[in-house]
Amino acid sequence: MSDTAAPIQPPDRPGYRLKRLLLGPPLVTERIRREKLGNPAALGVLASDCISSTAYGSEEMLRVLVPVIGVAAFTLILPVTGAILLVLLLVTLCYSDVVMIYTRAGGSYVVARENFGPDIAQIASVALLVDYIVTVAVQVSAGTNAIISFAHLVAGTWTGIDHLQLPISALVILILAYGNLRGLREAGRVFMVPAYLFIFAVGLMLVVGVVRGLTGRLPHADVHAAGAVPLGTAGSGWLYGASLFIVLRSFANGGSSLTGLEAISNSVSVFRDPKGHNARRTLITMSCILGTLVLGVSALAHFTHAIPYRDGTPTVLAQEAHLVFGGGVVGALGLAFVQLATALILYTGANTPFTGFPFLASFVAEDRFLPRQLTRRGHRLSFSNGIISLAVVALALLVVTEANVDRLVALYAIGVFTAFTMAGAGLTAYHLRRREPGRIWRVAVNLTTAIVSATVVLIFGITKFTEGAWLVVVVFPLGVWALIRINREYRAEAAALEAVPRPGDDVPRWRRHVVFVMADSIDLATVKALRYAHELRPDEVRAVHFMVDETHARRLMARWEATAGVTVPLEVVECPDRRLRHAVMELAARTTEDGHTALTLLVPRRTYASPLGKLLHRGTAESLAKALERLPGVAVTILPFAVSLAARERGAGERPESE
């Protein structure tokens, strides 16, 4: 038998065992390099947010146009969609440049930081963080709308699940957070399927719609149906000079179709090598798919007159599927297929922020503009703190807005178009400083992107100000100020810690070292502290008891004298006003007032494993340490003593040998 003792294995805490049960075994850090996505998986995971905006982008345009210009809205929607597609082209060209130059996570944030400095870059970081939060709420709310729309169209006026809008949406956010806490690879496998399912479903709907349109069998929706947005009169809209304002509002609403386009640049680091080339291919593919689907849905709305409803359901996309596939079993199956695919991609589109937000937050935290806890990888190599933070804030936003898509869209596009502006402006500055082939073309594209995106932000801020955009306008400067304030705090702390004394500096030299052991009782914890005090080899060791209860103090003195092996005398200090921390500070100050005496205060801390033990005993060690931390020449050492472990060892030692 070997005499070597087996290494002590600390038992897993209940919280860790629960985490392991829910999330699976922990992944080692070396697996980070393997937790990367190929292009097909990346398209499914990162493009879901962008492509899924097809489900509500065209509807949001009509929601502005129909109440003012009536049926003429179905004609005007195509020019507005064309303008949005031009913006899509510009932004795609800009971000193709971004992912090739900046291959770390961060997107427009890192572009702004490298070209304008870290403080200006916080405009981009706040824009992206706000956009991610709102994206989660919008996507899950729109996904629930898709489910309710299917129920409306299949069961007529039945609205039995309308009241479940908020609970269903909240549940989906919790599921998404759980899926991402399990790790990136699992999220990629789960969330890539709905993206391709949606592309196929809407593509099939558009093909069938074209065939039915060419044969003259494409029906029209009832624009006067109960619950539909009331029709305005085209003449009155133009007569009162509302044309430009209404078109701009419609354009701003339709700009929500482009949200999510920045997700790939914010998560370039999750691509396999070569990261830049793979990210650019995926970005261009995603933009082509998005442009085709948005144009197709708007064109179908033009021909079918699918109209928005006041309560959001049935959606325009659901009406188009219902009209295109018709009635009967085949039509019901086609409608079910489109709505199921729509709900799934909208829900999984909310997963994109759960991938991008933690990466961006960790990147900003590395620059010391957010708390450092956001840089730590969790149990499954994901940035757990970022995922949890995003889920909590998105749930709060969902509750405040009652999961209403129209109310959420007012908060939506300002953030993402601000990020577009920062990316375009940053790349313009980048290329202006370099002499390279194609420089003029790159400067022209990126500068145009910055100007157009800034114009969209201005339009959105003005036209949607009273509908909730004011909140984002207020949050932006406050958010930027808060991040800069965090950075100043970190820098001040770093400066204080880095002030290492140099040779020749006036550093205090202690001639005498005294150790005080705080003694509230005579037990194993106190004896352990006394033994440790002697190991420090001080000039003097004293046990000190602060008398709050005279009876207890007399009892302690008697036991102290009667305890064999305790050679350190006990000093009792009166504390008549029961201000323990104040009395300790006074004693420490008197002991070190000569400027040549260093004091180490040893505070035994009794720890308890069971919740009952923690409840029955109040610890004062940390509060004493905090009170003394500013006194020169005073150091506080807390000595933990595991009471529960000592009790178990004592119980085991008292068992009969027959056991």
Secondary structure, 3 states (H helix, E strand, C coil): CCCCCCCCCCCCCHHHHHHHHHHCCCCCHHHHHHCCECHHHHHHHHCHHHHHCHHHHHHHHHHHHHHHHHHHHHHHHHHHHHHHHHHHHHHHHHHHHHHHHCCCCCCHHHHHHHHHCHHHHHHHHHHHHHHHHHHHHHHHHHHHHHHHHHHHHHHCCCCCCHHHHHHHHHHHHHHHHHHHHCCHHHHHHHHHHHHHHHHHHHHHHHHHHHHHHHCCCCCCCCCCCCCECCCCCHHHHHHCCCHHHHHHHHHHHHHHHHCCCCHHHHCHHHECCCHHHHHHHHHHHHHHHHHHHHHHHHHHHHHHCCCCECCCCCCHHHHHHHHHHCCHHHHHHHHHHHHHHHHHHHHHHCHHHHHHHHHHHHHHHHCCCCCHHHHCCCCCCCCHHHHHHHHHHHHHHHHHHCCCHHHHHCCCHHHHHHHHHHHHHHHHHHHHCCCCCCHHHHHHHHHHHHHHHHHHHHHHHHHCHHHCHHHHHHHHHHHHHHHHHHHHHHHHHHHHHCCCCCCCCCCCCCCEEEEEEECCCCCHHHHHHHHHHHHCCCCEEEEEEEECCHHHHHHHHHHHHHCCCCCCCEEEEECCCCCHHHHHHHHHHHHCCCCCEEEEEEEEEEECCCHHHHHHCCCCHHHHHHHHCCCCCEEEEEEEEEHHHHHHHHHHHCCCCCC
